[in-house]
Amino acid sequence: MNDILIAHQSRPRPIKQIAQSIGIPPDKLYHYGPYMAKVQGAAPTSRGRLILVTAITPTPAGEGKTTISIGLTQALGKLGKQAVAALREPSLGPVFGIKGGATGGGYAQLIPMDDINLHFTGDFHAVSSAVNLLSAMIDNHLQQGNNLGIDPRTIDIKRVVDINDRALRHIVLGLGGKAHGVPRESGFEITVASEVMAIMALATDLTDLRARLGNIRIGHNYDKKPIYACDIKVHGAMTALLSRALEPNLVQTLEGQAAFVHMGPFGNIAHGTNSIMATKMALGYADYVVTEAGFGSDLGAEKFFNVVTRQADFKPEAVVLVATIRALRYHGGAKDYQNVNPEAVYAGLENLAKHVENVRLHGLSPVITLNRFASDSEQEIQHVADFAVSQGLRFALSEVHGHGGEGGLELAEAVLGALDEAQDFKPLYELDLPISEKIERIAKQVYGAAKVNYNQTAKRALKQLEREACEQLPVVIAKTAASLSDKPKLRNRPTDFSVTVTDIKPKCGAGFVVAYMGEIMTMPGLPKQPAAETVDIDDEGRITGLF
C-alpha cells in the first residue's frame, strides 16, 4: 500500500484534541479545517529535551530522515513519553520534482499528508508574496526617480516561485519602453532559498521579524554604500503579509502525536531547519522534541549547530544519524545500488564514518540508525552494526516505515540511553574569526577538503564584507548535497580535494553570510520524469500520486 492510501485510510483526531493532549488551550488555535491549526501566542517556558535527526550523504531519493523523525516520535509515544515532532514544511519544488511528498512515509507519516504537501496553511504563498512585494518596490523605486541612487547592477534580491523552473534562473526585467520599468538583469529563486524564508525560520517574534525584514540588504548605491529594505519603506508591509504565517502550524502523526510543521529553508542553499518559534513551542509543550536538519551532517546539521543554536536558546541533547544500505552501496561504488552488495556497503562505511566525525566535532556522539529496506541483506546490516560497535556508538535498526512506532522502539530506547549520557555540545568556530577562516574551518574539518579556492567574484565579496563590518556573522555554505565536496560526482569520503568559493553574500536580515561553492543554483530544475506526472485527482476530489 502506498503512502497516500495509508494516509487516506487513517482516522485523524480533531486537531483540538491533539492540542489538548499536550496542554495547548483551545483559544490559542486558529483552525484550518478540522485537522490543521496555527498556534497563537508565546511558547511556555521550555521543559523538553531536543533530539536532532541528520543523515549520511544522501542518494537523489533521500534516506528517510523525515520518516525516521516521525517514527521516532511515535515510538517514544509508545514508551509512554510525551513526545512531539518539529519539522519543516514541504516545498512544492521537491513534491513535483524528484523526491515526491515530504511528510514521511508508510506508517510513519504526518496527516493530512495531501494538504500538508500542497498548499497547507498558505505559509509559502505568504513568503512568496512578501519577497515579490519587495522586488516590486525596488523596481518601482528605480522607475520613480531612484532617489536613493540604487545601482541596479548591485541588486541581489530576486523574485521567487515555489516550483522548480530552470527557465526563470536568468531573466531581463523592464523591457518594452519607459512605461514598463528600468531594464536590468535579474532572475528567480525557489521560495525556500529566499532570505525571507530564512528570516521566518529564525525570527523569534513579530517585532524581531519586522526588524529582520528591514535589515535585508537589497544592494548598493552609486557611492557603494549598502541599501536596505527599510530604506524603501517596505518592511512594514512585508511584516503585515507574514504575520499569520509566522505562527507555527499544528498537525498530527498517524498515531496521534502532535507535530509542529513550520517553514522550510533547504539545507543545501540555506540553513535547512524548521522555525525557531515552532521548536521553542514544542519544547514548551512536550518532554521530548524530535527535529531534523536538511540533507547530511555536512549541511543541515552543521548549520543547526553553528547558526540556529546561536540565534535560539536551545541546543540538541542527542543526535540520530540516519543511514541506509542503498546509500552505503552507492558511496561504495555500486553501479546498481538497489541490489545486494556487501562489498560496496563495507566500502561505503567511509562516508558514514565522516558523518560520525562531523557530529563529534560538535561535542556529541550520534546514535546510528539504519532505515531498513526490504532489499537489505543480513550481511550488509551486520557491516553497519559492527561499524557502530567499533566506534563505541549505539546502533538501532528502524522499521518505522512498515510498522510505525512499533518499528522504532529499538531506536527510541537507544535515544533515551544517549540522553542519559553526558554530552558537551560546542560550535565549530567562534564568531570573531574572519569570514575566510570560518569558511576554511567548515570546508576542511566538516567536508575534509585539503584547500579552499576563491574566484575573483568571491575575493571582491570578501573585501566588501570587511568594509560593511559583517565579519561577526556565522557562515552558511551553499553547495551540492550529493557529495561531501562541492562536486556532485565525488562519492563516499573523498580526499585531497579542493572546494571553490564562487560568491559570498551577506544576509543581514537572517543574520548570516552565504558562501556559494561549486555550481550550486538557487533555482532547481525539474528532472526528465517529474513527480508531477503521477499526481492527479479523481472525480470525488481525492488526490493521488503524491508519493
Helices and strands as residue ranges (DSSP letters): H 3-9, H 15-21, G 26-28, E 29-31, E 37-39, E 49-55, H 65-78, E 83-87, H 92-96, E 104-105, E 108-111, H 113-117, H 123-143, G 152-154, E 159-161, G 166-168, E 171-173, G 178-180, E 184-186, E 188-190, G 191-193, H 195-202, H 206-214, E 217-220, E 226-228, G 229-232, H 235-242, E 249-253, E 258-261, H 276-285, E 288-292, I 297-301, H 302-303, I 304-308, H 309-311, E 318-323, H 325-331, H 342-360, E 367-371, H 378-390, E 395-398, H 400-403, G 404-408, H 409-419, H 435-441, I 442-447, E 451-454, H 456-467, E 475-478, E 498-507, E 512-517, G 531-534, E 536-537, E 543-544
